[in-house]
Amino acid sequence: MTSSYEKPRTFKTEGVVLRQAAYGEADRMLTVYTRDFGTLRLVARGLRRPTSRMAGHLEPLVHASLQLARGRGPDVVAGADTLHGHTALRSSLEGIARGLVCAELVEAFAPDEQANPELFRLLLSALGMLDEGDGDLLLWHFAFHVLVLTGYMPELQQCVVCGAQVQPDEHLFTPGLGGVVCTSCARGGDPGGPHERAGALLLPLSVNALKVLRFFRDHPYENVRQLHIDAPLARELERVEGGYIRYLLEREVRSAEFLNQLSRLLPAKG
């Protein structure tokens, strides 16, 4: 990971548009995760006008080549060309919701104006596989590796209270300490331990859920997509990994909540 950059008067990069917001009468403020500079806040002049030639290249979740100009405030988009529009992904509400989960996680955890090429490649890869039809398992694997690449990887090998190697058993996970609590500490072997230090936020963690999280950590998604995860295990992963993310952000992931609500409205598949 590199440090903040020195901007020339004009410069080029490529990036994924994470979100847009209205800015003035005809402009939009863009949040873009770029290959070379990390997260940038950019102004796109006239993007809200029907005649804008850049509008289609700067939609959320589009991967675009960007020509940028240094501004007095936010930098300005001087030109844009689509590299990958992720058309299939953006053709359904469910696809858009999944893509926006990825975008929101990157924006939430990646520092502004700090390049992280691995995270950029991870985002592009995830959007590409979502575009091909992958679903929630990809989102959990992606979220785990966002945590890894931004310095928040949970501890899954040693007890975060006593430091002992975690043995196969039923355990607890504490978001406040960022990892697994061993059986002894979970049963009160450490009298002043996790309850006092982590505000008593202790989440049950089964052997199977721990194995899946370790598999996420150790394997690319090409291997993970072969896993069969039943509904109870999926709910447990949501409680543990989702609970950890909510703890770190001190809020819900808004796009994930929208996806959950949307899934209740859609007809069951198969």
N, C-alpha and C positions, 0 to 999 in steps of 0.2 A: 504494500500500500504506500502510495507516494503522498507527499505533502501538498499544501495549497500551491496553486500555479501562479505564474506571472503572465498576465494577459497582454498580447500584442493588440494593436488597434483593430485588426481584423484577424480572424482565425477560423479554422475548420475542425470539425470533429463529427462523430456520429453518436446518436443517442436514441433512447426510447422515451417517448412522451408518457409521463406518468399521470399527469392531469392538467386540466385547463381551468382558468377562471376568467370571468369578464374583467376588463381593465380599461377604464375610460369608456368613451362612446363607441369606439370601433375596434379596439385592440383586445388582445388576450394575454394574460400572464400564464406562461407555461412552466411546469416543473418537469425537467428532463434529466434522466440519468444518462450521462455521457461516458464514452469509453475512456477519454483522456483526462477529464476534469471532475468526474463524479457528478453529484447533483448540482444542477444549475437552475436558477430562476431567470427566465428569459421573457422579454416582451416581443410579441409578434404583432407588428403594426398592421392595422386594417384587416385582421384575420376574421372579424365578425361581418365584414361586408360580403355580399353575394359574389362580388367580382374578384375576391381574393384568389390568387393563383396558388397560394401556399396552403390553403385551408385543408385540402385532402391529404397533404403530406404531414400535417401536424396534429392529427387526431390522436386521442389517448390510445396507447398500446402500439402505435406505429413506430417502427424502427426506421430512422431517417438519417440521411447525410445532411449536415447543417453548415451553413456559412453564417458566422456570427460577427457582430461589430460591437466594440466596447462602447458602452453608454455612460452617461453621467450617473445614472442609477443602475437599474438592471441592464444587462447586455441585451442586444437587439438581434432578432433573427433576420438576416439579410437575404437568405435563400434556403430552400429545403427541397430534397428529393427523397422519395420513398425508396428504402432498401428492402423492406419487407413489411407489407401492410397487414399481415395476420388477418386476412379477410375472413377466413372460416371462423376464427376465434371471435371476431367482432360481429358476426352475423346473427348471433343469438344472445338473449339476455343472460343465459347461464354461462356462456363462454365469456362474455364481457365481465361478468361478476368474478369469474375465476382469474381472469387476467388482471383485474383491478386489485384482487387480493395480493397478487405478486407485486404490483406497482406500489401498493400502500406499504407493504413490508419493507421494500427497498427504500422508499422515502423515509420511513420511520427510523430505520436502523443505520442507514449510510450517512456519515457526516457530509455536510455541504462542501462542495469544491475540494473534494479529496478523492483522487482516483483510486479505484479498486478493480483492476482488470478482471480478476476472477469472479467478482460479484456481477460485473457487466456480462461476462460470458454465461454465468448461471442464469441471469434474467433472460437473455436471448434464447438460451436452450429451453427454458421452461415455457416461454411464450410459443416457441416453435412446436413443442410437444403438445401444448394445449391446443394449438392450431390444428394438430393432427387428430385430436379427439381424446387425449388423456384427461383424467379428472382429478378427484380429490386426493388420491394417493400421491400424485405428483405434487399437489399443493403442500402436503405435510412434509414430503422430502425436501421441497424447495425451502419451506419455512425453516426447517432444521438447519440447512446449509447457509441460509442468510445469517442465522445466529452464529454459526461457526466462523463465517468470513468477516463478521463485524465484532468478534471478540466476546460473544455471549454463549459459547457452546456449553451446554449443561454437563455436569460431571456425572458419568454413568459407570465408572469403575470403582471408585472409592467413596465411602461414606463421607458426606460433607460435614458431619459432626465430629466423628472420632478418627477418621482417616483410614479405617479398616477396609480391606478389599471386600467388595460386595459379593456375597455368595448367592447361588440360585435359591430364591425364596420369595415370599411375598414381602414387598418393601413399601416405603413411602417416598414421595418426591416432594421436596420443599422448594417452591419458587424463590422464597426469600434468601435461601443459601445457594440456590442454583444447582441443585442436583439431588442424588439419591441418598436416603437415610437408611442405614443398615437395620437388620432385624432387631439387634440388641438395643440400639438407640430408639428405634420405633416403639419398642415395648417398654421403654422407660429406663433402659440401662444407663443412660446419661441423664441424671436427674434434672439438670438445668438446661438441657440441650435444645432440641429444635423448637419446642413450644415457645420458649422465651426469646430465642434468637430470631425466629422467623414469624413472629406474630401468630403462631399456632396454625398457619396455613399449611396443612399436610395433606397430600393427595395420595390415595392408594395407588400402588404401582405393582401390577402382576408380573410374574416371570416373563410371560409372553410379550407384554408391552415393553419391558426392558430390553428383550431380545430384538424387537422391531426397531426401537430407537437406536440401539447399537448397530443394527444392520443399516439403518439410514446413515449413520455416521461413517460407516466403513465402506459403503458401496455407492456407485453411481446409480442414477435412476434406471438405467437400462437393466440392471439386476433387480432393483427394488420392484419394478413393475410386474415381476413374476410372482410376487407375494400374494397370498390369499389372506385377506383380513376380513373377518366376519363383523357383523354389526356391533356386538358388545366390545370387541377389541378396538374398533374404530371410535366408539364413544369414549373409551378410556384414553386413547391417544389424543382425542380432542380435549379431554379434561386436563391431561398432563402437559402436552406441548402448548395447547391453547392457553392453559392457565399460566404457564411460564411467560408466554408472550404478553398476555394481559398484565401480568405483574410488572414486567419490564417497561411497558408503555404506559401503565397506569390508566388504561382505557381499553375498550373493545377495539378489535380491528373492524372498522365500519364496513368494509367491503365483504368480510367474512360473514358478518351478521346479515347483510343483505343476501348473500348467497344462501345462508341457512333458511331465511324466510322464503326465498324464491323456490328452493327445493321442495318446500311443503306445498307449494301451489302447483308444481309440475306433476304430470301423471307419472306413476311408477314405470321404470323401464323394464323391459323384459316381461 
